Amino acid sequence: MEMMKWNKLFTRELTEDEKEVYGDQFDFMWDGNMPEIDEEVLVYTSKSRQVTTDTWVDFGNGIGFENTDDSVIYWMSFPEPPESDEVK
């Protein structure tokens, strides 16, 4: 059985190259493996100390989770549902 894996997302300061491209438009960048835009996932932060669901969205002026705001966020996709075992 394949184990589900938590992905770590964290904020970091912009590099000098990124500052040249984005100017003062952003204070930080997300780093790590990100969910797909509009993907609802399981999330966990050490601040909340609980697993909840949230959606990774494009706000138009940046990306992030709709309801989770922390500098380190762990997320995991929902597992695939089991194959149907209905008898036809």
C-alpha positions as CSV (number, residue, x, y, z in Angstrom):
1,M,0.0,0.0,0.0
2,E,1.4,3.4,-1.0
3,M,1.6,5.9,1.9
4,M,0.2,9.4,1.5
5,K,2.9,12.0,1.9
6,W,2.7,15.4,3.6
7,N,4.2,18.2,1.4
8,K,5.9,21.1,3.2
9,L,5.3,24.7,2.0
10,F,7.2,27.6,3.5
11,T,7.7,31.3,2.9
12,R,11.1,32.7,2.1
13,E,12.5,36.1,1.2
14,L,12.8,37.0,-2.4
15,T,16.2,36.6,-4.1
16,E,17.9,39.7,-5.7
17,D,16.8,38.4,-9.1
18,E,13.2,38.0,-8.0
19,K,13.3,41.5,-6.5
20,E,14.3,42.9,-9.9
21,V,11.4,41.1,-11.6
22,Y,8.7,41.7,-9.0
23,G,9.9,44.9,-7.3
24,D,8.0,45.5,-4.1
25,Q,4.9,43.7,-5.3
26,F,5.6,40.7,-3.0
27,D,7.1,40.5,0.5
28,F,7.8,36.7,0.3
29,M,7.7,33.7,-2.0
30,W,6.3,30.3,-1.4
31,D,8.8,27.5,-1.7
32,G,8.2,23.7,-1.8
33,N,5.8,21.5,-3.6
34,M,2.6,23.3,-4.3
35,P,-0.9,22.0,-4.9
36,E,-2.7,22.6,-8.2
37,I,-4.6,25.9,-8.5
38,D,-8.2,25.3,-7.1
39,E,-7.2,22.0,-5.5
40,E,-8.8,21.3,-2.2
41,V,-6.3,19.5,0.1
42,L,-5.7,18.5,3.7
43,V,-3.6,21.1,5.6
44,Y,-1.8,21.2,8.9
45,T,0.2,23.9,10.7
46,S,2.0,23.7,14.0
47,K,0.0,26.9,15.0
48,S,-3.4,25.2,14.5
49,R,-2.2,21.7,15.6
50,Q,-5.1,20.2,13.6
51,V,-5.8,18.8,10.2
52,T,-8.3,20.8,8.1
53,T,-9.2,21.3,4.5
54,D,-8.4,24.3,2.4
55,T,-8.1,25.3,-1.3
56,W,-4.9,26.6,-3.0
57,V,-6.0,29.6,-5.1
58,D,-4.8,32.3,-7.4
59,F,-5.8,35.6,-5.8
60,G,-4.8,37.5,-9.0
61,N,-2.0,39.2,-7.1
62,G,-0.5,36.1,-5.7
63,I,-1.2,32.5,-4.7
64,G,-2.0,30.8,-1.4
65,F,-4.5,29.0,0.7
66,E,-7.9,30.6,1.1
67,N,-8.1,30.1,4.9
68,T,-4.7,29.0,6.1
69,D,-2.1,31.7,6.8
70,D,1.2,30.6,8.3
71,S,4.8,30.7,7.2
72,V,5.1,26.8,7.2
73,I,2.2,24.7,6.0
74,Y,2.0,21.0,5.4
75,W,-0.5,19.8,2.9
76,M,-1.6,16.5,1.4
77,S,-3.9,15.6,-1.5
78,F,-7.0,13.6,-0.8
79,P,-6.6,9.9,-1.5
80,E,-8.3,8.3,-4.5
81,P,-11.6,6.6,-3.7
82,P,-11.6,2.8,-3.6
83,E,-12.5,1.0,-6.8
84,S,-16.1,0.0,-6.9
85,D,-16.8,-3.5,-5.7
86,E,-20.5,-3.5,-6.7
87,V,-21.7,-6.7,-8.4
88,K,-23.4,-6.0,-11.7
